[in-house]
Amino acid sequence: MAQSMNDGLNTRTDAQERPGQGIGGALVALFDTVATWNERRRQRRALEALPDHLLQDIGLSRADAVTEADKPFWQG
């Protein structure tokens, strides 16, 4: 009984899990990709802005931070 009640609550799935969903699925996938790129860019800029002592705390050098920040946003 409880299982059948919960079945209706989980209606949203990722676009990649719903093949053939048309333009809506493609737009969701595009939005997710752009959001991922933006977050990656934001995190790389934040990493680059960290002072050397904080980079050392997380085991990175300034060169490591610069190398990561210089990557294009689309590269993982």
C-alpha positions, 0 to 999 in steps of 0.5 A: 500500500505504501509503495503504491502511494510513493510511486506517484511522487517520483515523477521527475527523472533526468532527461538522460534517463528519458529517451525520446522525450522530444524538445523538452528533454533536449532543453532540460539536458541543455540547461543542465549542461550550461549549469554544469559549465557555469558552476565549473567556471565559478569553482575554478575562479574561486580556486584561483583566488585562494591564497597560497596557505589555503591551497597548501592546506588542500594539497595544491600548489599555486601552479596547480590552481592556475593550471586548473583555472586556465582550463576551458569551462567545457573541460572536466 
